[in-house]
Amino acid sequence: MKRTKTTRTFIAILLATIALLSQAQELQPGDPNVMVLPDSSNFVTASLLVIAPGNMMESTMGHSAIRLECPAHHLDFCYTLESDPEYGKIPFLLGKCPTHEIAVNTEEFLKGYADEGRQVLQYELNLTPHEKQELWRLADLEFTDVRDRKFCYSYNGVDNCTSICLDLIERSLIDEKIVVDSVPPIMLEDNATYLRHASRHSPWLQFLLMSLAGTASDQMWDLRNRISPELVAPVLACSHFDGSQGNRPALKGEVRELLPCRLEVTPSPFTPLLFGVCLLALAVLVSFIQWLGRSRRIVMVFDFCLFAFQVFVAVFLCLTSSVGSIVGTHWNWYLIPFCPLAIVLWLIMRKHRRALYLLFAIVLVAFLLITPVSSQIDLPHQLITATFAVRTASHYFHARRG
């Protein structure tokens, strides 16, 4: 939500006033009912807002925002990064979903989350008056910028809600730096373990992240690029500002609950694990029917659906591994069971399909045996791989017998 030119001009004048009056240690508030301390430390309050997870895929990990208040002049804004919902799920997963930075009145900002029943917690930042001035100046510039951002949650991108907040806080420090004293234990695990924890409220998002993670699963991104809204407050609570202003905690006061939690995040009962079990059971049943030589139509329909699913996933994985950026571009282990080359060879080499069936079945069985090689490989994906192995082996033995 864009502010009017008059409001922005007033804020600019206000920020300059803060700098001058905080040096003089005196400040005359605009509202006589607001008591301002002699050092003007409470003239502006800067806080980090953490919003609890929602039921939508893009809100599963929660949300973060910066809140800046000046009660004396009745100014209260939240600065946040929002994705464009009209672009759907695929651009979001590819890291190509356009986002826009907004500065919105706090009352209006909270209304949407109140309607959803999501909890909102406020953590006050322990900044000096000059640093609060600089944070407001930077936020005002940053969130009126018309740059085209793409949501990105990876080692090579910082365009997500939490990283934007941390970047603004860090840039507002004057002759200081943030020193992290300790981090939650989960942040010391590899990326796959961390992503599973961050997406634990949504089994299907977790499944998608693991499908895309590739060799990045076994790496450890730096703190800035792997921190989630859920963990940003615990990290700052164990951090301090160190520099010319001395050594002081990054947060001050007690956490404040702006909105209570009324939403119960309910994962779908039909989980990826259950999907994998059902798919493998169907593959075994269809293979048994094929071996008996009955209901050829059922076998053909099942194989067509399975083949179409494999082609779709193969194209999607190739796309995300080459141009996707939500978790980086890299080698993906699941390109082996969903190998697009195997599909092309199967279509072209009609006279050698039996040999291709045998070769692909061996490759799939070998893939099932290398589960410990990477943290990316998990049980739901292995059940799908086993489904391909069962059907491929069944075709090989059926062709050999016939």
FIPATI-164231 format. One record per residue (C-alpha): x negated, y negated, z. Coordinates in steps of 0.05 Angstrom, whole numbers, plus 5000, padded with zeros to 4 digits. Layout:
! residues N
XYZ ...
END
This chain:
! residues 402
500050005000 496849354978 497048755024 498748064998 493247574980 495147135038 494347705088 487647905060 485247185064 487447135136 483847775154 477447515122 477946875163 479547285225 473447725216 468947115209 472046835273 470547485310 463247435292 462546715316 466746775379 463847445401 456947105401 459746545444 463047065489 469646675486 475846785446 482646445444 487846955422 493546775376 498547115423 498246835494 501147485521 495047875498 489347865548 482547855514 476448025555 470947485560 466247895516 471947985464 470648735464 478148885462 479948355411 479548885357 480449635370 477450125320 479850845323 479551505287 486251835274 486752595267 493052885239 494953615252 495754115194 502054135153 505654685115 503454455046 497054745016 493654065011 495353905083 493154575113 486654285141 489853665170 488052945154 483752365180 484451605178 481450975207 485950525249 484149795261 488249365309 488148635329 493848555379 492547815388 494547695316 499248285308 494948635257 495149395256 492949775194 490950495177 485850625122 486451305090 485151715028 491252034995 491552534938 496452424881 501852964890 504352934819 497953274794 499753934827 495554494856 490754674800 487253984795 486853994872 483254674871 478654444815 476653824853 479653404797 485753134834 485952374831 486252024898 487751324919 485350954981 490850575017 491250065072 498050135104 501449855165 500650365222 508150405236 509450595164 503451065163 506051445224 513151485199 511552015147 508052455197 513652355248 518652595195 514253225184 513453335259 505853325255 501653125314 497352495309 491652375358 487651735366 480351705387 477551005401 470750865371 465550565418 463350015371 460749325387 465048715368 460248575309 460849305286 468449285289 468148655247 463649005197 468049635197 474249215181 470548835127 468049485095 474749815100 478249225069 473349235011 473249995004 480650085004 482149534954 477049834905 480250094841 474950634830 477851294804 476251794859 477252554854 478452954916 472353374929 470653824987 463654094973 456254034983 455653544925 461553084938 464052654995 470752434968 475252725021 479052395079 474252575134 467752415097 470551735077 472051575150 465151795173 461751405118 465350765138 463550855211 456250985195 455750395148 458849925200 453350055250 448449475259 441249705272 444050365298 445251075276 449751645295 446052195332 449652865337 447753205402 451453855390 456654145343 462254665352 459455375344 463555505281 459454965245 453155385254 456055955213 455456035138 460355685091 464856285082 465856375157 467055635165 472055585107 475856185133 476455845201 478455175171 483955495128 486356015178 493255695181 494455875108 492356585085 493556405012 489255775015 483956195049 484556704994 483856164940 477855854974 474356524979 476056654906 472556004887 466855974938 461856414900 454656404923 456055774963 459156245014 452356455039 449655745044 450555215098 452654535073 450353935113 454753675169 457853105129 460353545073 463154125113 466653755170 474153805172 479353355206 480053885260 472653845278 470953105268 473252895337 469553455374 463253265335 463852525351 465352705424 458453025426 455052455390 452251775410 450151125377 442751005383 439150355365 438249635382 444649615422 442350175467 444750885474 452250985484 457551525468 460851485400 467751525430 470651155490 476651265534 481551835533 484752125471 491551825458 497352215428 501051765380 505852305356 507452975389 507053625352 514053855331 511954255270 510354995274 505755185217 508555845192 504056245145 507656665093 508857385118 506857625049 499357545057 493857675006 492058305045 499158565039 499058384965 492658774954 495359384991 501859374951 498159284885 493359864899 499160314921 502860154856 496560304816 495860984849 503161134836 502860914763 496461324753 499961934781 505861824733 500961744675 497462384695 504162754693 505462464624 512162154644 515361464640 510361174591 514260524590 512960424665 505560534655 505260044597 509159504634 504759564696 498259564655 500658964614 502158564678 495558774709 491758594645 495157914641 493457784714 486257964701 485757514640 488856924677 484057004736 478157104690 479556444653 480856084719 474356324751 470356144689 473555454690 472155334765 465155614760 463355144703 467254504715 470454574784 467654174841 471854314903 466554794928 461254674875 459254994809 455455644818 455456394805 461756734829 461557464848 468757574827 466857454755 464558184757 471358524770 474857984730 469558004676 472257654613 466958004571 469958684588 476758444564 473758194498 470058854486 476359244501 480158854448 474758914395 471759604405 477960024397 474160654376 469760634438 474960484491 473861134528 466560954538 468460254559 473460524610 467960964640 462860384641 467659894672 469960404724 462660514745 461559764750 467759684793 465960244840 458959954847 462059274863 466259594917 459859874948 456359204952 461358875000 455958675051 451858314998 455657655004 460157335056 464857154998 467057874987 472958065031 478158605038 483958294999 479458184938 476558884945 483459184944 484858834878 478159084852 479959784874 486559714835 482559564771 477960154786 483760634795 487260424730 480760424690 478761114715 485761364702 485461124630 478661454621 480962134647 487462084608 483761934543 478862494557 484362984570 488362764509 
END
